[in-house]
Amino acid sequence: MRTKKRLVIAAAVLSASAITLVGCSSSPASTASSTGKAAPAAASGPAVDLSGVCPATVVAQTDWNPEADHGHLYQMLGPNPTIDADKKSVTGDLYANGKPTGVKLEIRAGGPAIGYSTVSAQMYQDKSITIGYVSTDEAVEFSGSLPTTAVFAENDKSPMIIMWDPAKYPKVSTIKDLGAALDKDGGVVRYFSGAAYMDYLTEAGYLPKDTLDGSYDGTPSKFVTAQGKDAQQGFATAEPYIYQNEVQAWGKPVKSQLIADTGWSPYPETMSVRTGDLQTLTPCLEKLVPIMQQADVDYLKNPSATNDLIDKLVQSYNNGWTYDANVGAFAVKQMKALKIATDGSDGYVGDLDDTRVADFLKVATPIFNATGGHVKAGLQPSDLYTNQFLDKKISLGW
């Protein structure tokens, strides 16, 4: 899940007196405005009619401000969608194969726009939401109180990382190496307090407990001030570029490892529905999920137009989050290079693997039970996801 864990740049902007950022400037937008966006570039194919089987407006709730990690959603918007800067949402015709589907798509920002609530909680609070981003760890944690079912995994790996200064720690190549080096040097890993993955990393022996510092506030200030002695959480799709190119007081590379490569590997931001609504939404999902699959493929192959839209949305929402098309382009490269975005274990985009989910349950359930989670008794992988709506012919091809 994102929530506070994704505050890095928003908070950094608000703390510009401590660390100067170079980024896009933005100005307030009117409540409703058109983006002037061209029709999305897409593979040619037959028209798809969603009217009658899907809601007249499919409402998608994201877990953060607009960013490339959400590219497949914004890819589905047709030309000239309308921005509501006050509500931090954008609405337009839902397109498939370059053609309108007969329904609208409304994409709502998460994070600060929903008071940093989890998407699961927001979906149960606001039943107008059709589908939302719920990572597997969030789905497990709230499976007993806010059950959701994933129907499409846009990415195969979480982009969450631990990052460090390679000049300070030239021999460190993994998080486990880093833990030993920090312990020896008196450094810490700074992170948002309460992160479940950190409980895992300590219990699994990757990081000594005395190297943990849960005081991370989302700004680059402490990382820069430590002059490389300390490490920090981040996202592979953003922070490495931003710290080198937009944090003037740092301005050099960082090195990192994906937390997913240590064994804590939830599926990130899976498109999910309220479990109780799955049956009712099945006629819609049978047509909508393949559209999302194809939009994901189209976006990752040709992201420029959608990244420009994301840039416009960020400027229009004007809430302190800074994210431009250059970061978006970097994010797409990282998704490919690090296999964050890849075909699933069965060779097509969007599926969840039963063995992997079962393995994650074994790791995550004890942690959430010990930290006040609401894990369903006897939780099984089949409670958390279904691959039934996926088109096995739609592939990223790498």
C-alpha positions as a LaTeX table, in Angstrom:
\begin{tabular}{lrrr}
\hline
Residue & $x$ (\AA) & $y$ (\AA) & $z$ (\AA) \\
\hline
Met1 & 0.00 & 0.00 & 0.00 \\
Arg2 & 1.14 & 3.58 & $-0.39$ \\
Thr3 & $-0.44$ & 5.93 & 2.21 \\
Lys4 & 2.29 & 7.76 & 4.13 \\
Lys5 & 5.00 & 5.63 & 2.61 \\
Arg6 & 4.69 & 7.64 & $-0.59$ \\
Leu7 & 5.00 & 11.13 & 0.90 \\
Val8 & 8.60 & 11.70 & $-0.15$ \\
Ile9 & 8.32 & 14.39 & $-2.77$ \\
Ala10 & 5.16 & 16.08 & $-1.56$ \\
Ala11 & 6.68 & 16.63 & 1.84 \\
Ala12 & 9.99 & 17.59 & 0.30 \\
Val13 & 8.36 & 20.43 & $-1.59$ \\
Leu14 & 6.66 & 21.65 & 1.53 \\
Ser15 & 10.05 & 21.61 & 3.31 \\
Ala16 & 11.93 & 23.42 & 0.58 \\
Ser17 & 13.62 & 25.62 & 3.13 \\
Ala18 & 15.60 & 22.58 & 4.25 \\
Ile19 & 16.44 & 21.02 & 0.89 \\
Thr20 & 15.97 & 22.69 & $-2.48$ \\
Leu21 & 14.29 & 20.72 & $-5.25$ \\
Val22 & 14.39 & 21.44 & $-8.94$ \\
Gly23 & 11.02 & 20.43 & $-10.40$ \\
Cys24 & 8.04 & 21.54 & $-12.37$ \\
Ser25 & 6.18 & 24.52 & $-11.05$ \\
Ser26 & 2.44 & 24.50 & $-10.90$ \\
Ser27 & $-0.37$ & 26.91 & $-10.46$ \\
Pro28 & $-3.95$ & 26.49 & $-9.31$ \\
Ala29 & $-6.39$ & 25.26 & $-11.94$ \\
Ser30 & $-10.08$ & 25.88 & $-12.21$ \\
Thr31 & $-12.39$ & 23.27 & $-10.77$ \\
Ala32 & $-13.20$ & 21.81 & $-14.19$ \\
Ser33 & $-10.97$ & 22.07 & $-17.24$ \\
Ser34 & $-10.14$ & 20.06 & $-20.33$ \\
Thr35 & $-6.67$ & 18.60 & $-20.77$ \\
Gly36 & $-6.60$ & 18.84 & $-24.54$ \\
Lys37 & $-5.29$ & 15.28 & $-24.54$ \\
Ala38 & $-5.27$ & 13.46 & $-27.85$ \\
Ala39 & $-6.89$ & 10.06 & $-28.20$ \\
Pro40 & $-4.65$ & 7.40 & $-26.60$ \\
Ala41 & $-2.28$ & 5.58 & $-28.87$ \\
Ala42 & $-3.35$ & 1.95 & $-28.88$ \\
Ala43 & $-3.16$ & $-1.25$ & $-30.81$ \\
Ser44 & $-5.91$ & $-1.45$ & $-33.39$ \\
Gly45 & $-8.77$ & $-3.77$ & $-32.64$ \\
Pro46 & $-12.51$ & $-4.10$ & $-32.51$ \\
Ala47 & $-14.73$ & $-1.72$ & $-30.60$ \\
Val48 & $-15.76$ & $-2.87$ & $-27.13$ \\
Asp49 & $-19.18$ & $-1.94$ & $-25.76$ \\
Leu50 & $-19.28$ & $-1.66$ & $-21.96$ \\
Ser51 & $-22.64$ & 0.07 & $-21.79$ \\
Gly52 & $-25.25$ & $-2.04$ & $-20.08$ \\
Val53 & $-22.73$ & $-4.29$ & $-18.31$ \\
Cys54 & $-20.57$ & $-1.68$ & $-16.55$ \\
Pro55 & $-21.61$ & 1.37 & $-14.54$ \\
Ala56 & $-22.20$ & 4.45 & $-16.71$ \\
Thr57 & $-19.08$ & 5.84 & $-15.04$ \\
Val58 & $-16.42$ & 3.37 & $-13.94$ \\
Val59 & $-14.81$ & 4.96 & $-10.88$ \\
Ala60 & $-11.20$ & 3.95 & $-10.19$ \\
Gln61 & $-9.58$ & 4.88 & $-6.87$ \\
Thr62 & $-5.80$ & 5.14 & $-6.91$ \\
Asp63 & $-3.53$ & 5.02 & $-3.89$ \\
Trp64 & $-1.54$ & 8.17 & $-4.61$ \\
Asn65 & $-1.20$ & 11.27 & $-6.76$ \\
Pro66 & $-0.92$ & 10.75 & $-10.55$ \\
Glu67 & 2.30 & 8.98 & $-11.51$ \\
Ala68 & 3.65 & 6.56 & $-14.09$ \\
Asp69 & 2.93 & 3.62 & $-11.81$ \\
His70 & $-0.74$ & 4.29 & $-12.66$ \\
Gly71 & $-0.06$ & 4.66 & $-16.38$ \\
His72 & $-2.42$ & 1.94 & $-17.59$ \\
Leu73 & $-5.40$ & 3.71 & $-15.98$ \\
Tyr74 & $-4.69$ & 7.10 & $-17.53$ \\
Gln75 & $-3.99$ & 5.36 & $-20.83$ \\
Met76 & $-7.66$ & 4.36 & $-20.97$ \\
Leu77 & $-8.90$ & 7.95 & $-20.98$ \\
Gly78 & $-10.14$ & 9.22 & $-24.33$ \\
Pro79 & $-9.43$ & 12.69 & $-25.77$ \\
Asn80 & $-10.12$ & 15.85 & $-23.79$ \\
Pro81 & $-10.96$ & 14.42 & $-20.36$ \\
Thr82 & $-12.22$ & 16.88 & $-17.75$ \\
Ile83 & $-10.12$ & 17.69 & $-14.69$ \\
Asp84 & $-11.74$ & 18.48 & $-11.36$ \\
Ala85 & $-8.90$ & 20.17 & $-9.50$ \\
Asp86 & $-10.90$ & 20.47 & $-6.27$ \\
Lys87 & $-11.81$ & 16.79 & $-6.12$ \\
Lys88 & $-8.43$ & 15.70 & $-7.53$ \\
Ser89 & $-10.04$ & 13.60 & $-10.24$ \\
Val90 & $-10.18$ & 13.34 & $-14.01$ \\
Thr91 & $-13.10$ & 12.00 & $-16.07$ \\
Gly92 & $-13.38$ & 11.12 & $-19.74$ \\
Asp93 & $-14.63$ & 8.53 & $-22.18$ \\
Leu94 & $-13.22$ & 5.10 & $-21.41$ \\
Tyr95 & $-11.36$ & 3.99 & $-24.54$ \\
Ala96 & $-10.36$ & 0.54 & $-25.79$ \\
Asn97 & $-8.41$ & $-0.13$ & $-28.98$ \\
Gly98 & $-8.54$ & 3.59 & $-29.76$ \\
Lys99 & $-12.35$ & 3.69 & $-29.63$ \\
Pro100 & $-14.94$ & 4.77 & $-27.01$ \\
Thr101 & $-16.63$ & 1.99 & $-25.05$ \\
Gly102 & $-19.89$ & 3.78 & $-24.27$ \\
Val103 & $-19.06$ & 4.50 & $-20.62$ \\
Lys104 & $-17.02$ & 7.09 & $-18.74$ \\
Leu105 & $-13.90$ & 6.54 & $-16.65$ \\
Glu106 & $-13.29$ & 8.64 & $-13.53$ \\
Ile107 & $-9.85$ & 8.31 & $-11.94$ \\
Arg108 & $-9.53$ & 9.64 & $-8.41$ \\
Ala109 & $-6.24$ & 10.50 & $-6.75$ \\
Gly110 & $-5.39$ & 8.86 & $-3.45$ \\
Gly111 & $-2.95$ & 9.74 & $-0.69$ \\
Pro112 & $-3.60$ & 13.32 & 0.44 \\
Ala113 & $-6.81$ & 13.50 & $-1.63$ \\
Ile114 & $-8.40$ & 10.87 & 0.63 \\
Gly115 & $-6.70$ & 11.87 & 3.87 \\
Tyr116 & $-4.04$ & 9.17 & 3.47 \\
Ser117 & $-6.69$ & 6.52 & 3.99 \\
Thr118 & $-6.09$ & 3.03 & 2.65 \\
Val119 & $-7.85$ & 2.34 & $-0.62$ \\
Ser120 & $-9.65$ & $-0.58$ & 1.03 \\
Ala121 & $-11.19$ & 1.73 & 3.61 \\
Gln122 & $-12.08$ & 4.30 & 0.97 \\
Met123 & $-13.82$ & 1.68 & $-1.18$ \\
Tyr124 & $-16.00$ & 0.58 & 1.73 \\
Gln125 & $-16.73$ & 4.15 & 2.75 \\
Asp126 & $-17.68$ & 5.26 & $-0.77$ \\
Lys127 & $-19.63$ & 2.58 & $-2.64$ \\
Ser128 & $-19.57$ & 4.63 & $-5.86$ \\
Ile129 & $-16.00$ & 3.37 & $-6.36$ \\
Thr130 & $-16.01$ & 0.48 & $-8.83$ \\
Ile131 & $-12.40$ & $-0.63$ & $-8.59$ \\
Gly132 & $-9.29$ & 0.42 & $-6.69$ \\
Tyr133 & $-5.60$ & $-0.17$ & $-6.10$ \\
Val134 & $-5.08$ & $-2.64$ & $-3.26$ \\
Ser135 & $-1.66$ & $-4.24$ & $-2.84$ \\
Thr136 & $-1.54$ & $-7.82$ & $-1.60$ \\
Asp137 & $-0.15$ & $-6.83$ & 1.80 \\
Glu138 & $-3.05$ & $-4.42$ & 2.34 \\
Ala139 & $-5.52$ & $-7.07$ & 1.17 \\
Val140 & $-4.11$ & $-9.55$ & 3.68 \\
Glu141 & $-4.03$ & $-7.06$ & 6.54 \\
Phe142 & $-7.70$ & $-6.09$ & 6.12 \\
Ser143 & $-9.06$ & $-9.37$ & 4.76 \\
Gly144 & $-11.22$ & $-9.88$ & 7.81 \\
Ser145 & $-12.77$ & $-6.41$ & 7.93 \\
Leu146 & $-12.52$ & $-4.87$ & 4.44 \\
Pro147 & $-12.24$ & $-7.83$ & 2.06 \\
Thr148 & $-11.18$ & $-7.13$ & $-1.52$ \\
Thr149 & $-10.53$ & $-9.36$ & $-4.52$ \\
Ala150 & $-7.79$ & $-8.55$ & $-7.03$ \\
Val151 & $-8.70$ & $-9.01$ & $-10.70$ \\
Phe152 & $-5.61$ & $-7.58$ & $-12.43$ \\
Ala153 & $-2.00$ & $-7.08$ & $-11.32$ \\
Glu154 & $-0.65$ & $-4.21$ & $-13.37$ \\
Asn155 & 2.89 & $-4.86$ & $-12.08$ \\
Asp156 & 4.54 & $-8.08$ & $-11.02$ \\
Lys157 & 6.92 & $-6.59$ & $-8.43$ \\
Ser158 & 6.66 & $-3.82$ & $-5.88$ \\
Pro159 & 9.00 & $-0.89$ & $-6.66$ \\
Met160 & 9.68 & $-0.31$ & $-2.93$ \\
Ile161 & 13.43 & $-0.11$ & $-2.23$ \\
Ile162 & 16.00 & 0.54 & 0.45 \\
Met163 & 18.54 & 2.99 & $-0.97$ \\
Trp164 & 22.02 & 4.04 & 0.12 \\
Asp165 & 25.08 & 6.03 & $-0.96$ \\
Pro166 & 27.39 & 3.84 & $-3.06$ \\
Ala167 & 30.29 & 6.24 & $-2.43$ \\
Lys168 & 29.99 & 5.67 & 1.32 \\
Tyr169 & 29.30 & 1.93 & 1.05 \\
Pro170 & 31.09 & 0.78 & $-2.14$ \\
Lys171 & 31.08 & $-2.89$ & $-1.16$ \\
Val172 & 27.34 & $-3.03$ & $-0.39$ \\
Ser173 & 25.16 & $-4.60$ & $-3.07$ \\
Thr174 & 22.23 & $-6.00$ & $-1.07$ \\
Ile175 & 20.04 & $-4.98$ & 1.84 \\
Lys176 & 21.67 & $-7.68$ & 3.95 \\
Asp177 & 25.14 & $-6.31$ & 3.14 \\
Leu178 & 23.81 & $-2.87$ & 4.01 \\
Gly179 & 22.54 & $-4.03$ & 7.40 \\
Ala180 & 25.98 & $-5.29$ & 8.37 \\
Ala181 & 27.68 & $-2.12$ & 7.11 \\
Leu182 & 25.28 & 0.18 & 8.93 \\
Asp183 & 25.66 & $-1.80$ & 12.13 \\
Lys184 & 29.44 & $-1.45$ & 11.91 \\
Asp185 & 29.38 & 2.25 & 10.99 \\
Gly186 & 26.59 & 3.41 & 13.30 \\
Gly187 & 24.23 & 4.29 & 10.45 \\
Val188 & 20.47 & 3.70 & 10.29 \\
Val189 & 17.75 & 2.88 & 7.79 \\
Arg190 & 15.18 & 5.65 & 7.92 \\
Tyr191 & 11.60 & 4.62 & 7.12 \\
Phe192 & 8.00 & 5.44 & 7.96 \\
Ser193 & 7.16 & 3.91 & 11.33 \\
Gly194 & 4.74 & 1.00 & 11.18 \\
Ala195 & 5.88 & $-0.42$ & 7.81 \\
Ala196 & 5.20 & $-4.16$ & 7.85 \\
Tyr197 & 8.06 & $-4.93$ & 5.48 \\
Met198 & 10.50 & $-3.59$ & 8.08 \\
Asp199 & 9.22 & $-6.11$ & 10.63 \\
Tyr200 & 9.91 & $-8.77$ & 8.03 \\
Leu201 & 13.43 & $-7.51$ & 7.22 \\
Thr202 & 14.43 & $-7.56$ & 10.87 \\
Glu203 & 12.82 & $-10.90$ & 11.71 \\
Ala204 & 14.38 & $-12.50$ & 8.60 \\
Gly205 & 17.83 & $-11.22$ & 9.55 \\
Tyr206 & 18.35 & $-8.68$ & 6.79 \\
Leu207 & 18.63 & $-5.66$ & 9.09 \\
Pro208 & 19.73 & $-5.54$ & 12.74 \\
Lys209 & 17.07 & $-3.93$ & 14.92 \\
Asp210 & 19.47 & $-1.28$ & 16.18 \\
Thr211 & 19.86 & 0.06 & 12.64 \\
Leu212 & 16.16 & 0.96 & 12.35 \\
Asp213 & 14.96 & 4.54 & 12.52 \\
Gly214 & 11.21 & 5.02 & 12.08 \\
Ser215 & 11.46 & 8.84 & 12.06 \\
Tyr216 & 11.35 & 9.28 & 8.28 \\
Asp217 & 9.14 & 12.28 & 7.49 \\
Gly218 & 9.13 & 12.12 & 3.71 \\
Thr219 & 11.75 & 14.80 & 3.11 \\
Pro220 & 15.30 & 14.27 & 1.83 \\
Ser221 & 16.69 & 16.44 & 4.65 \\
Lys222 & 18.03 & 13.76 & 7.00 \\
Phe223 & 19.39 & 11.60 & 4.18 \\
Val224 & 21.36 & 14.56 & 2.81 \\
Thr225 & 22.49 & 15.79 & 6.21 \\
Ala226 & 23.83 & 12.33 & 7.09 \\
Gln227 & 26.18 & 12.65 & 4.08 \\
Gly228 & 25.73 & 9.03 & 3.07 \\
Lys229 & 26.01 & 7.43 & 6.50 \\
Asp230 & 22.31 & 6.52 & 6.63 \\
Ala231 & 20.03 & 4.60 & 4.28 \\
Gln232 & 16.39 & 5.27 & 3.46 \\
Gln233 & 13.25 & 3.75 & 2.00 \\
Gly234 & 12.12 & 4.83 & $-1.46$ \\
Phe235 & 10.65 & 3.72 & $-4.78$ \\
Ala236 & 12.77 & 2.42 & $-7.64$ \\
Thr237 & 10.49 & 4.25 & $-10.08$ \\
Ala238 & 11.11 & 7.69 & $-8.57$ \\
Glu239 & 13.74 & 8.38 & $-5.90$ \\
Pro240 & 16.91 & 7.32 & $-7.79$ \\
Tyr241 & 16.10 & 9.83 & $-10.55$ \\
Ile242 & 14.79 & 12.55 & $-8.25$ \\
Tyr243 & 17.69 & 12.47 & $-5.80$ \\
Gln244 & 20.26 & 12.62 & $-8.58$ \\
Asn245 & 18.50 & 15.21 & $-10.74$ \\
Glu246 & 16.09 & 17.23 & $-8.61$ \\
Val247 & 17.48 & 17.30 & $-5.06$ \\
Gln248 & 20.20 & 19.89 & $-5.54$ \\
Ala249 & 21.81 & 19.26 & $-2.17$ \\
Trp250 & 22.41 & 15.60 & $-3.14$ \\
Gly251 & 22.77 & 15.54 & $-6.92$ \\
Lys252 & 24.45 & 12.15 & $-7.32$ \\
Pro253 & 23.49 & 8.51 & $-7.76$ \\
Val254 & 22.06 & 6.27 & $-5.06$ \\
Lys255 & 22.18 & 2.50 & $-5.06$ \\
Ser256 & 19.29 & 0.31 & $-3.98$ \\
Gln257 & 17.71 & $-3.12$ & $-3.80$ \\
Leu258 & 14.07 & $-4.00$ & $-4.25$ \\
Ile259 & 12.52 & $-5.19$ & $-1.01$ \\
Ala260 & 10.60 & $-7.69$ & $-3.17$ \\
Asp261 & 13.89 & $-9.48$ & $-3.82$ \\
Thr262 & 14.32 & $-10.28$ & $-0.13$ \\
Gly263 & 11.18 & $-12.41$ & 0.13 \\
Trp264 & 8.60 & $-9.76$ & 1.07 \\
Ser265 & 6.89 & $-9.73$ & $-2.30$ \\
Pro266 & 3.27 & $-8.57$ & $-2.40$ \\
Tyr267 & 1.71 & $-7.75$ & $-5.75$ \\
Pro268 & 1.62 & $-3.94$ & $-5.83$ \\
Glu269 & $-1.47$ & $-1.89$ & $-6.64$ \\
Thr270 & $-3.63$ & $-4.72$ & $-7.94$ \\
Met271 & $-6.92$ & $-3.59$ & $-9.45$ \\
Ser272 & $-9.40$ & $-4.88$ & $-6.90$ \\
Val273 & $-13.12$ & $-4.86$ & $-6.14$ \\
Arg274 & $-15.05$ & $-5.28$ & $-2.93$ \\
Thr275 & $-15.31$ & $-9.05$ & $-2.54$ \\
Gly276 & $-19.06$ & $-8.89$ & $-2.01$ \\
Asp277 & $-19.47$ & $-7.08$ & $-5.36$ \\
Leu278 & $-17.46$ & $-9.56$ & $-7.43$ \\
Gln279 & $-20.42$ & $-11.55$ & $-8.67$ \\
Thr280 & $-22.47$ & $-8.48$ & $-9.58$ \\
Leu281 & $-19.53$ & $-6.91$ & $-11.43$ \\
Thr282 & $-18.57$ & $-10.10$ & $-13.29$ \\
Pro283 & $-20.28$ & $-9.16$ & $-16.62$ \\
Cys284 & $-18.43$ & $-5.83$ & $-16.53$ \\
Leu285 & $-15.08$ & $-7.29$ & $-15.48$ \\
Glu286 & $-15.20$ & $-9.89$ & $-18.25$ \\
Lys287 & $-14.88$ & $-7.02$ & $-20.75$ \\
Leu288 & $-13.10$ & $-4.39$ & $-18.66$ \\
Val289 & $-10.13$ & $-6.41$ & $-17.40$ \\
Pro290 & $-8.81$ & $-7.25$ & $-20.90$ \\
Ile291 & $-9.08$ & $-3.53$ & $-21.71$ \\
Met292 & $-6.89$ & $-2.79$ & $-18.68$ \\
Gln293 & $-4.41$ & $-5.45$ & $-19.79$ \\
Gln294 & $-4.12$ & $-3.96$ & $-23.26$ \\
Ala295 & $-3.88$ & $-0.42$ & $-21.88$ \\
Asp296 & $-0.96$ & $-1.56$ & $-19.72$ \\
Val297 & 0.82 & $-2.99$ & $-22.76$ \\
Asp298 & 0.11 & 0.12 & $-24.84$ \\
Tyr299 & 1.29 & 2.50 & $-22.13$ \\
Leu300 & 4.57 & 0.72 & $-21.47$ \\
Lys301 & 5.34 & 0.59 & $-25.19$ \\
Asn302 & 4.51 & 4.24 & $-25.85$ \\
Pro303 & 4.14 & 6.22 & $-22.60$ \\
Ser304 & 4.86 & 9.79 & $-23.75$ \\
Ala305 & 1.30 & 11.09 & $-24.29$ \\
Thr306 & 0.01 & 9.59 & $-21.08$ \\
Asn307 & 3.03 & 10.88 & $-19.13$ \\
Asp308 & 2.22 & 14.36 & $-20.45$ \\
Leu309 & $-1.34$ & 13.94 & $-19.16$ \\
Ile310 & $-0.03$ & 12.84 & $-15.76$ \\
Asp311 & 2.18 & 15.96 & $-15.70$ \\
Lys312 & $-0.86$ & 18.16 & $-16.46$ \\
Leu313 & $-2.90$ & 16.50 & $-13.74$ \\
Val314 & $-0.18$ & 17.00 & $-11.15$ \\
Gln315 & 0.03 & 20.69 & $-12.01$ \\
Ser316 & $-3.75$ & 21.06 & $-11.94$ \\
Tyr317 & $-4.17$ & 19.32 & $-8.58$ \\
Asn318 & $-1.47$ & 21.62 & $-7.16$ \\
Asn319 & $-1.22$ & 19.95 & $-3.75$ \\
Gly320 & 2.54 & 20.02 & $-3.23$ \\
Trp321 & 3.28 & 16.83 & $-5.17$ \\
Thr322 & 5.78 & 17.44 & $-7.96$ \\
Tyr323 & 6.11 & 14.90 & $-10.74$ \\
Asp324 & 6.93 & 15.63 & $-14.35$ \\
Ala325 & 7.16 & 13.69 & $-17.58$ \\
Asn326 & 10.91 & 13.17 & $-17.10$ \\
Val327 & 10.27 & 11.22 & $-13.90$ \\
Gly328 & 7.54 & 9.31 & $-15.73$ \\
Ala329 & 9.92 & 8.34 & $-18.53$ \\
Phe330 & 12.47 & 7.15 & $-15.95$ \\
Ala331 & 9.78 & 5.16 & $-14.16$ \\
Val332 & 8.85 & 3.25 & $-17.31$ \\
Lys333 & 12.52 & 2.39 & $-17.95$ \\
Gln334 & 12.85 & 1.14 & $-14.39$ \\
Met335 & 9.68 & $-0.95$ & $-14.64$ \\
Lys336 & 11.19 & $-2.74$ & $-17.62$ \\
Ala337 & 14.80 & $-2.97$ & $-16.42$ \\
Leu338 & 13.95 & $-4.27$ & $-12.94$ \\
Lys339 & 11.11 & $-6.50$ & $-14.18$ \\
Ile340 & 8.62 & $-4.59$ & $-12.06$ \\
Ala341 & 6.37 & $-4.74$ & $-15.10$ \\
Thr342 & 6.47 & $-8.13$ & $-16.75$ \\
Asp343 & 4.22 & $-10.95$ & $-17.84$ \\
Gly344 & 3.12 & $-13.17$ & $-15.00$ \\
Ser345 & 4.23 & $-16.73$ & $-14.40$ \\
Asp346 & 1.82 & $-18.00$ & $-17.08$ \\
Gly347 & 3.13 & $-15.76$ & $-19.87$ \\
Tyr348 & 0.45 & $-13.08$ & $-20.03$ \\
Val349 & 0.11 & $-9.73$ & $-18.32$ \\
Gly350 & $-1.82$ & $-9.26$ & $-15.11$ \\
Asp351 & $-2.09$ & $-12.66$ & $-13.46$ \\
Leu352 & $-1.35$ & $-13.52$ & $-9.82$ \\
Asp353 & 0.43 & $-16.75$ & $-8.98$ \\
Asp354 & $-1.20$ & $-19.00$ & $-6.39$ \\
Thr355 & 2.04 & $-20.37$ & $-4.95$ \\
Arg356 & 3.51 & $-16.91$ & $-4.59$ \\
Val357 & 0.40 & $-15.59$ & $-2.83$ \\
Ala358 & 0.39 & $-18.65$ & $-0.54$ \\
Asp359 & 4.06 & $-18.09$ & 0.30 \\
Phe360 & 3.39 & $-14.44$ & 1.04 \\
Leu361 & 0.52 & $-15.39$ & 3.33 \\
Lys362 & 2.88 & $-17.55$ & 5.39 \\
Val363 & 5.25 & $-14.62$ & 5.83 \\
Ala364 & 2.74 & $-11.79$ & 6.24 \\
Thr365 & $-0.04$ & $-13.29$ & 8.35 \\
Pro366 & 2.00 & $-13.66$ & 11.57 \\
Ile367 & 3.34 & $-10.12$ & 11.20 \\
Phe368 & $-0.10$ & $-8.57$ & 10.72 \\
Asn369 & $-1.59$ & $-10.67$ & 13.51 \\
Ala370 & 1.14 & $-9.42$ & 15.84 \\
Thr371 & 0.70 & $-5.77$ & 14.87 \\
Gly372 & $-3.06$ & $-5.40$ & 15.13 \\
Gly373 & $-4.13$ & $-6.43$ & 11.64 \\
His374 & $-7.56$ & $-7.79$ & 10.72 \\
Val375 & $-6.56$ & $-10.97$ & 8.93 \\
Lys376 & $-9.42$ & $-13.32$ & 8.06 \\
Ala377 & $-9.25$ & $-16.61$ & 9.95 \\
Gly378 & $-8.17$ & $-19.41$ & 7.62 \\
Leu379 & $-7.33$ & $-16.96$ & 4.82 \\
Gln380 & $-6.53$ & $-18.67$ & 1.51 \\
Pro381 & $-4.99$ & $-17.28$ & $-1.70$ \\
Ser382 & $-8.31$ & $-17.77$ & $-3.48$ \\
Asp383 & $-9.88$ & $-15.31$ & $-1.03$ \\
Leu384 & $-7.60$ & $-12.55$ & $-2.33$ \\
Tyr385 & $-7.63$ & $-12.77$ & $-6.12$ \\
Thr386 & $-9.01$ & $-14.29$ & $-9.29$ \\
Asn387 & $-7.45$ & $-14.60$ & $-12.76$ \\
Gln388 & $-10.76$ & $-15.53$ & $-14.38$ \\
Phe389 & $-11.21$ & $-12.28$ & $-16.32$ \\
Leu390 & $-7.73$ & $-12.09$ & $-17.88$ \\
Asp391 & $-7.14$ & $-12.55$ & $-21.59$ \\
Lys392 & $-4.23$ & $-15.00$ & $-21.92$ \\
Lys393 & $-3.34$ & $-13.64$ & $-25.37$ \\
Ile394 & $-2.37$ & $-10.17$ & $-24.05$ \\
Ser395 & 1.34 & $-10.06$ & $-23.29$ \\
Leu396 & 4.05 & $-7.45$ & $-22.71$ \\
Gly397 & 6.43 & $-9.60$ & $-24.67$ \\
Trp398 & 9.48 & $-9.32$ & $-22.46$ \\
\hline
\end{tabular}
